[in-house]
Amino acid sequence: MKLIVGLGNPGKKYEHTRHNMGFDVVDLFSDLSQIDVDKEVFHGLLGRGEALDEDVMLFKPTTYMNLSGTAVREVINYFKIPLEDVIIIFDDMALNPGKIRLRPDGSSGGHKGMQNIIDNLGTENIKRIRIGIGEPMENDTIDYVLSKPLKEERELIDVAIKDAVEALKEILKSSFERAMNKFN
């Protein structure tokens, strides 16, 4: 069983904002694999099904970004999912829009949602796919991540979202390492 977690903030107000890239990737993967992510459990929305001959669980925490770890920990503990089968997807200001980066472990890079997951699980050994959103022109990081990308950025970000879904398919077909080699 693979657990694919997309990070974001719940509610219409935050749909398709820079901070909701994880939700956007899970939504696209959900559509393509026909796994409905609609069960309200563990402080989030959960879907379970099969994709590319693998049992897959898709999860979108609804705790708001900075408290994502509580919900992720609950799902992992309840279903007894090994950490090596967990993949977290989130936005990253250190990457340009349109870029993705896969990493098998490491620090949160200042991302508070990922940091909360690391804190709740007690390890940095968590696979992740980061979606580039670029940095703000000014120092107002909060307004930047909670706003929608400009049209030019959106086009690049849409490519990154599709690439992230393709990376997930590669992970399910072969391995995380192979997906890293192909998409990094």
LINBELCOR-V804326 format. One record per backbone hydrogen bond with DSSP energy under -0.5 kcal/mol. NH is the residue of the N-H (numbers start at 1). CO is the residue of the C=O. Records with the same first field share a line. If there is no record, write none. Layout:
NH: CO  CO
This chain:
2: 55
3: 85
4: 2  57
5: 3  87
6: 4  59
7: 5  89
14: 11
15: 11  12
17: 14
18: 147
19: 145
20: 17
21: 18
22: 7
23: 7
24: 20
25: 21
26: 22
27: 23
28: 24
29: 25
30: 26
31: 27
32: 28
33: 29
34: 30
35: 30
36: 34
38: 36  46
39: 46
40: 38
41: 39  44
44: 41
45: 60
46: 39
47: 58
49: 56
51: 54
54: 51
56: 49
57: 2
58: 47
59: 4
60: 45
62: 43
67: 64
68: 65
70: 67
71: 67
72: 68
73: 69
74: 70
75: 71
76: 72
77: 73
78: 74
79: 75
80: 76
81: 76
82: 80
85: 82
86: 83
87: 3
88: 127
89: 5
90: 129
92: 131
95: 92
98: 132
99: 96
101: 130
103: 128
106: 124
111: 108
112: 110
115: 111
116: 112
117: 113
118: 114
119: 115
120: 116
121: 117
122: 118
123: 118
126: 124
127: 86
128: 103
129: 88
130: 101
131: 90
132: 99  130
133: 92  95
134: 92  95
141: 139
144: 140
145: 141
146: 142
147: 144
149: 16
154: 150
155: 151
156: 152
157: 153
158: 154
159: 155
160: 156
161: 157
162: 158
163: 159
164: 160
165: 161
166: 162
167: 163
168: 164
169: 165
170: 166
171: 167
172: 168
173: 169
174: 170
175: 170
179: 175
180: 176
181: 177
182: 178
183: 179
184: 180
